[in-house]
Amino acid sequence: MSLLSGLRGGSDVGFDSYGTFVPEHNPDPGPFLSETAVLSGTDHAAFHRLTMDLFDERGVYDMTFGYNLARLNLDHRHPDAGFRYGRETDDRSVLRAEFTPTTEFCPQSDTLTVGAFRAWNGLSDRHEYDLVRVRVSPGHHQSTSINDKLQHLETRYRKTGELRMDDTDESSDESVPF
């Protein structure tokens, strides 16, 4: 069996299907989602299936496991890791996404969350949200600095529509997210 077989939730043992939401195989919503309408059930599954497609298109892959980052939510080996989503209650055109890495020292958390932000917001014509805000859970040892960076990226995006960090960031919103 290929390492990449079942990327879309096929018959791989140890992975849930993209069409399902299994609460015990997903992280609990963290503080970034505390004042939102947290997605669950078919709402979570539908947005997560779209996320898989967007991450494929933009190259948001977890290099440790060798798969699309969206697949982490489906991996039975890591039931407390992945993304959870919540709609802002005062502005339903804004979705929040909180990423919980597999360990508190995950070296890819910065790159993966920036990549996720750029994928969701760079391809915003593919979903119903005007903005997807992203944060890493506070359990990560560098959550404060990563979340400050994501806040800066979000502020710049709201003001300019650009997905770059600043004028010295050579990546464009047309390229892969990294």
Summary of the structure (lengths in Angstrom):
residues: 178
radius of gyration: 15.2
end to end distance: 29.8
largest distance: 47.1
contacts: 525
relative contact order: 0.15
helix: 37%
strand: 16%
